[in-house]
Every structure is written in C-alpha cells, then in structure tokens.
Amino acid sequence: MTADEAGVLALLYEVGDRGEMRHNPKKNVLFVDQEPEEIAKALALSVPQTLVLIASGKAKLKAARDKRPPPAVDRTIFASWNGMMISSVLEAAMAFGREDLRGFALKSLKRIVAELWSKEDGMWHALADGNRKVRGLLEDHVYMVDALLSAYTASADAAFLRSAEDVMAFTLKHFWDKAGGFVDIAPELHEGVGLPLREVRRRPVEDSPYAGANAVAALALQRLHALTGNDDYRLHHDELMIAFAGEASRYGPVFAGTYHLAAELWIHPPAEVVILGPRDDPTTLALRAATTETFAPGKSVLVVDREDAYVPALVEPMRSTREAKAGPVAFVCQGNVCSPPTANPDQLRALLVGEDPKAP
C-alpha cells in the first residue's frame, strides 16, 4: 500500500496511535469516521483523487485479508430470528418504498416456510447443513406468524394470510395453556428426548432481550381477528392479555414493553384499513401504498378483491354504495366507527394520522 493510500484510509477509518480496544490500545477497530470530501480537504487533494485512493487502498486491504484464515461463520438458519428480521425489513421496505428490501424479505420468508414448516411437525427451529433440527419451540411459531402477517400487509397476497392462520392454528393446538397464554415448549413434540419438559416449561411474556413470545402472539392474534373476523382469535387474545396482566405490571414497561404495547392496542383499538377493489388495480395499489407507508401503530390492511372474501361487519353494508361501486375505495375503521369511503390516497393518509381529511 502506498503512503498516499495509507494516509487516506487512516482518516477514513480513524486509525491512530491509540485504538479502540481497551485491553490493547494499540489495536484499532475500523469504522468510517469521515466523508471523502472532508478527507480531501484535510490532505489538500481533489475529491476524485481521494475516491481513487480509497478504492485502491481498500482493494489491497481486502487482498491481504483474503490470505488469512477466515473467521468461523455459523451458517445455521433459525426460524425465530429470521421471522424477527423479515418483519423488520418489511416494515422498513414499506415505510421507505424500498422494493429491493421487500423482494428479498419475501424471498427469505418463502424459503423459511418451504424448508422449515409443515402442518404435521410445525415450525422447525433451525436448518443446518441441509438438515432440520429441533422443533416444538413457541418463539419459532409466533415470530413466523408475525412475519407472515407483515408479508400480507406488504404484498396483499392472501397466501401469506392463509399460512399465518395455519401456523397459528398449530400454535394454539400444541402450545396453548389452560391457564391462559402459550407455553414455550410443546411437550408432545419432544417425546423421547430425555428432558422433564412438563416440569420446566414456562409462559414467556417478558422482553429478554427481544420481544416476549406471548406478547408477540397477542399482537398477532389481534391482527388475525381484524383480517379474518374469526372470534376464536379474539377470545384467545383476551384470555392471554388477562392471564399476564399481573405479571406484566410487575415487570413494568421496560422489561415487558411489548405486552404493554399490546395492552395499549387492546384498550385503544388500532386502525383497520379495508380496501375494496382488485389487488392489481392502480387505484388499489395507490391506496395500499398510502396505507403501508403511513405510520399507525398496530394497523391492519385488508384488501377485498373477491365477492366471497371476508369483509368486516361495519364495512359490509357500504359495499353497495355508489362510491364503492364506482371503483376501488378504502375505509378506515377504529373500534365501532368507520370513515366514509375514499379513493384519495392523501385523504387516507390523513385519516390514519388522525387529521381531518380534505375534500378531493
């Protein structure tokens, strides 16, 4: 590496005599500290010169690193962690209009479902070297339900909603506890493993460190009820919330924040957006985009594109109105009240953030 390359990279990565490692201050942890424009000004170089030196210097660093033994990489694919990441990526993709992120997240989700899920075995925990390992863990199921519901919101593809219902049906069958809520391990799925699972199983609700499985399940049950009208989801949701009320109050909003979010959305119902119209119609797409990119905690987005599809009871009578028959329209329902139909994306955004929508 030339002196000019070293000088530029030293400023780029903040390499100095004293590094960031407390146990050995001579070691530096590389991180981007300055922009090329700042480096160019400091070294009296042009920006194009600086960019060339950065590129050539980084290439030489990479070549030197490639000669060393690479660090060990755990390539195991975990259902629960992928579910969390997929949900987060889809939220970001919808908020910022990133089709590349949406596409990759949906591709990842389809792979997880194809390789780790079956209606007979449920969701397997891990895929390592092509082999499925460990099953019967609650967090794998609830985080994948959450991811599937996020995928339905992001795509309006009813196949994701059906898959979410399949996974939740399995979860209710094998993990539901008569005291209310879900246990973390399904004993009948672990026969012969030599562990006294019936003695050690528990009902996790605390966030430690990521969102508690029962709290995530509560949020998922509420969304499933909004999207399907199935009262079984609502009844299980309410029973779960009541079962953990005392325990969550002891944990407080820091260690049981997800439960407290679910409680807030139980007391103050979130927006339920219902869009009537063909899924690929330009107006439907515009209304969906306005909905998904607008922040409204806990909102659900239901696209009704078939005559026999589920429609919430509050919206059903309005399907025959002149506005609904004229083309795709959206309703925003909250509690026992729905807005008038609108085909205007700006009006829809205003309704979601609680503003008075202006006339078209």
N, C-alpha and C positions, 0 to 999 in steps of 0.2 A: 504494500500500500504506500502511495506517495505521501509526502509531507502535507501537500495541499488537501488530499482526501482525508487524512487523519485529522487535520485541523477543522475541516468542515463537520466531520462526523462527531468530533469531540463536543462541538457546540450543539449539534443536533440531538445527541443523546446525553448531554450533560455529564461528560466523562472528565473527572478531575482527580487531583491527588487524594482527596478524601471521598470515598464512595458511600453507598447507602447501607452496606451490611454492618450491623452493629458489632458482630463478633469479629469482623475483619474489615476495618475501614478502608483497606487498600482495594477492596473489590467494589466494582461499580455495577449497578443494576441499570441496564439500558432502558431508557424511555424517551419519547420525543419531548424535548424541552423548549425548542424554538422553531419558528417557521422559517422556511428558506429565505424570505425577504429580510428577516432580522439577521440571519447568519451572513447574508450577502453584505448588508450594511456594516456589520461588525468587522468583516475581513476585507472590505473595500473591493468586493467582487460584484459582477453583474449577477442578476437572478438566474439567467440561463447557465452561466458558468457554475454557479452553486448547485443547480439541479443536476448538471452533468457529473460533478464531483460526488454528489450524494449517491447517484445511481451506480457509478463505477466503484465507489468505496463499499457500498452495500453488497455488490456482487462479489467483491473479494472477501468480505466477511463471511458471506454465505458459502463460498468455495472452501474457506478454511474450516468452517463448522462441519461441512459435509465429510471431511476427512476423519472426524472424531466419531466414536461410537454414539449412536443416537440414544436419547433417554428412553426409558421404558414407557410405553403408551398402553393404557388399558383400553382396548377396543370393544369392551363389552357394551352392549346396548341395553339400557334399563328402561322399562316401560314408564315407571313413575316420573323419572327425571325428564324423559322425552315428552311426556304429557305436559309437565310444567313449562318446558321450553317452547313447545309448539303453541300452547295457549298464549304465552307472552309474545312470541314472534307474530302470531296472527293479530293480536291487539295492536302491535306496532305497525304492522302492514296496513291495517285498516285506518289507523289514525293518520299515517303519513303517505298513504297512497302508494305503497311500495309493492308493486305486483311481483317483483322478483322474490321478496321475502314471503309473500303469500303462497306463491307457487312452490317454493322449497319446503315450507311448513306443511302444506297439504300433501306433498310427495312423501315427506317423512312420516306423516300420520298414516297414510295408506300402507306404508311398509310395516309400521308397527302393528297395525291391525291385521295385516295379512300374515305376518310371521309370528306374532305372539298371542293372538286372540283366537279362541274357539268357543262355541256355545256350550261345549261339553266340559272343557277344562277351565274356562275363564281366561283371565289375562295372566300370562306367564310373566315372571319378574324380569328375566334377563335373557339375552341372546349372546352367547359366547362361542366363537369359532363354529358358528352354524348350528349350535345346539341350544335348545330352550332349557332354562334352569329355574327352578323354584316357582311354585305357584301358590295361590291362595292367600295373597297379601292384599289388604284393603287399599293401601295407597296406590297400587298399580291400577286398580279399577276406578277409583274416584278421580284420579288425575287424568285418566284417559277419557272418562265421561266429560270432564271439563274441556279437554282438548277437542273432542268431537262436537260439543256444543259450540265452541268457538269456531270450528270449521264450518258448521252450518251457518252461523252468522256471517262468516266471511265469504261464503260461496252460494248460499241458498240452495245447496244440493241436499235434497231430502234424504239421500242415502246416509249422510253423516248423522242426521237426527235419528234415523232408524237404528243405526249402530249404537248411538248413545243410549237409546232405550234398551237395546239388547244387553249392553254391559251393565246398565243399572238394574235390569231385571235379575241378572245373575248375582249382582251385589246384594240386592235385597233378599234373595233366596238363601245365600250362603253366609252373609256377614251380619244380617240384622239381629239385634239382641232384644229379647223380650222386655228388657228394662228401658229400651229406647236408645236409638243410635246404633252404630256399627262397631263390631269388634275388629281388632287389627289383623287377626288370623282366623281363617276358616278351618276349624279342626278336622272336618270330614275330608278336606282336600289334602291332609297331611298324614293319612293313616300309614303306620309303619316306619315313621322317621325317628322314633325313639325319644320324642320330646313330650313332656306332660303339658301339651298346649292348652288344655282346658283350665289349667291352673295359672298359666302365665299370661293368657290373653287379656287385653285391655281395650278400652274405648278411647282412642286418642282424639283430643279436641284442641290441645294447646299447640301453639306455633313454636316448634323447636327443631331446627331453626326455621323450617319452611311451614307453610300453612297447614294447620291440623286437618287430618283426613276427614273427620266428622264435620268440621266447619265447611270444607270444600264440598262435601256431599250435600250439606244443607243448601248451599248456593245452587248446586246442580239440580236438586230436586225442585227448587222454586222455579228455575228456568224451564225444566221439563214440564211442569204443570202449566206454565204460561204458553208453551209451544204446542201442547197436546190436549190440554183440558182434562187430563186423567187425574181424577181426585185422589187416587192412591198415592201419587207423588206428594200432593198437598198434605195428606194425613200423615205420611211418614215424616215429611219436613217438620210439621208442627210438633209431632211427638219427639223428634230429635231435639228441636230447639228447647222444649220444656225440660227434657231429660238433663241437659247440660247447663241450664241457667245458673244453678247454684255454683257449680264447679267453675264456670267461666267467670263469674263475678269475683271469685277468689283469685283467679289468675290475673284479672284486670285486662285493660285494653292493650297492654304491651305484649303480654305472653299469650293472649287469646284474641288478638286483633281480628282475625278472620271470622271468628264466631261473632264478635261484636258487629262486624260489617253485616253478617247475615241477620243479626238481630235488628239492626237499623233498617235493612231492606224488608224485614218482616213487618215492622211497625209502620214504616213509610214505604208502601209498595213502589217498586221501580216502574219505569215506563215500559209499556208493552206496545211495540210498533207492529201494526198489521198492514201489510201491503197487498192489495188485491190487484192481480194482473199477471200476465205471462212473465216468467222469470227472466227471459232474454229481451223483453221489450225495452226500448231506450228509456222510456219514462220510468219503468220499474227499476232499471239499473241506476238511473239518476237519484231516485228516491232511496234506494238501498245505500248508495254511496253517501248521500247526505246523512243517513242514519248511522252508518258504521263509523264515519269519521268524526261524529259529534260525541263528545264525552257525556255520558249519563250513566251513573253507577248502577250496575245490575240490569241494564236494559235487555230486553229480548226483541228479536226481529223475526217475525213470521211472514213468509211470502206465500200467499194463497194463489196458486196458479191452476187449480183444478176445481171443478164444481163440487166434487165429492171430498175435497180436502177439509180438514178441521178449521173452523172459524170460531173465535171466541163469541160467547153468547151476546156480549154487548155490541159486537160488530155485525152479527148475522142479519139483523133487521135492516141494516143500512146497505146491504149488498144490492138491494133493488132500487136504490135511489138513483136519480138522474146522473149525479156526479160519478157514482161508482160504475154505472153502465157506460159512461162516456169514454172510459179508458182507465189505465192504472191510477189508483189513488192510495193514499196512506192515511191511517188513523193512528193517533197516539192515545192509548188508554192508560189510566192510572187509577187503581182502586176500582170504583164503580162508575167512573166517568170516562168518556171518550171524546176526543176532539172531533169537530166536523171533518169530513174527508178533504184532503188536499192533494193536488198533483204538483205542487210547487215545492222544490227542494229547499228553498230558503225559508218558506213557512214551516216546513218540517223541522229544520234546524232550530228555529225559534221556539217551536213547541217543546223540543227536547231540552232546551236550556232554561225553560220557564219564562220565556219572553212572550209578549203579545204579538202574534203573527200579523204582518201587514197584509192587506188585501193584495191579490195578484195584479 
